[in-house]
Amino acid sequence: MNEDILYDDIINPILNKETISNTTPTNFMKTYDYENVAITDIVNNIIVDSINNKASDIHFNPTEDGIIIRIRIDGELRNYANVPGYVKKNMITRMKILAGMNITESRIPQDGAIKQKILDKDVDLRVSSLPTNMGENIVVRILDYSMSTQGLETLGFNDTNLKKIIKMSEQPNGIILVTGATGSGKSTTVYSVLQRLNTIDRNIITVEDPIEMNIPGINQVQVISDIGLTFAACLRSILRQDPDIIMIGEIRDDETAKIAVRASITGHLVLSTIHTNTALNTIERLLDMNIERYLLGTALTGIVSQKLCKKLCPYCRGTRPTTPYEKKVFKNSLNLDINEIYETKSCDKCHDGYKGRIAIHEVLEINQDIRDAITNNIKKEELRDLVYSSGTINMLQDGLTKVINGDTTFEELVKAIDIDDSDLTSKGLTESLEIAEKNKNILIDNENIKKIVEKNDSDYEVFDLDFLNN
Ligand SMILES: [Zn+2]
């Protein structure tokens, strides 16, 4: 793979010799030659190496003896390097200089950014420092836009959900919300929808904090709260700019929510994200935000909820029999008898059997019944029944289908979803059943799948969702 070549070229020249033979993707630990190589070169290499490893964050954690550097890959922090004490101050200072921070100030937290070419690679990093009792802790968030142009079709939506999203996004007005925790890939989904809608006949304006990706043809506004340029303030101005589509980075407060609803009702399509777990929780959260129920009922078009699971490595995955508990979950949720599922192995192409991440989704289209329910303030339980009996494939069903397909494992799914959560025991599952039934046969022929995946290696990479962590 090209990635491996690049990786070796950049890293090996400044590594201690004994570690060179050990730089497989499964072992991230590095020992740099701190005595003979300039700190600027070492820091540059740490940054580029992290990006090449598809890390989302780099942590410089000061200790009594130096710095422990960790990088987050596929959502997990991993040890990367132990920096000796005599380099500690230089390394932190170098990072602060790169990020444009005040190096004479180490008592208060600072924010900075790095946006330049490092070792021929364009990097865009958000850097924050926090004074701790051991010195300044530096965390670098890597913004990597390279995957965003791959399109909505590559994000792992099943056919039913994909069709729903496309239909919702083609409405001239309404609010589409993408929900999930931090790091669930919400921004990626929103950007992918925006890119799909980004045609010459539409005026698209975004308000973001931070702008995570530059899209040519779209007017993007960065929120600067310090000078009063808040989400709400930006939105009020945007409405005077004749927009067709408005993207709000995140709905965090009542005022932003109200403006979003008003914009939708006055004929704009509004896309945004919100921190909630499921479609149902999103409606409840919005109602808690002090928005008039009838306006919300009218404005809301759809809710896309998502979580990320680690993606099973297609090169080495094996199979195992299902446990009685797993059998029961498949039976209850999908009405399928599943006797065998995929499990992790390990190979030189992956990290402990996983490579990249895949999203699991729940896409709720707001129909008239749900609109009426929101407007008429019906009980939570009744709202839940309505939501999950309207043909919505819930997150558990989508996840289980992806387990059957060998995209992720049951173990990963359990980490992402509380299976006993009553929100997820659903009734309407015909489409999910059909998808699962269709894919069940694939399990039989694991070898064949491997061949197909290897042949389509480039397609496989497309499903990697690490690049945006919000
Ligand atoms: Zn593997």
Residues whose N, C-alpha, C, O or C-beta is under 5 A from the ligand:
A	BS01	ZN	C313 Y315 C316 S346 C347 K349 C350 G353
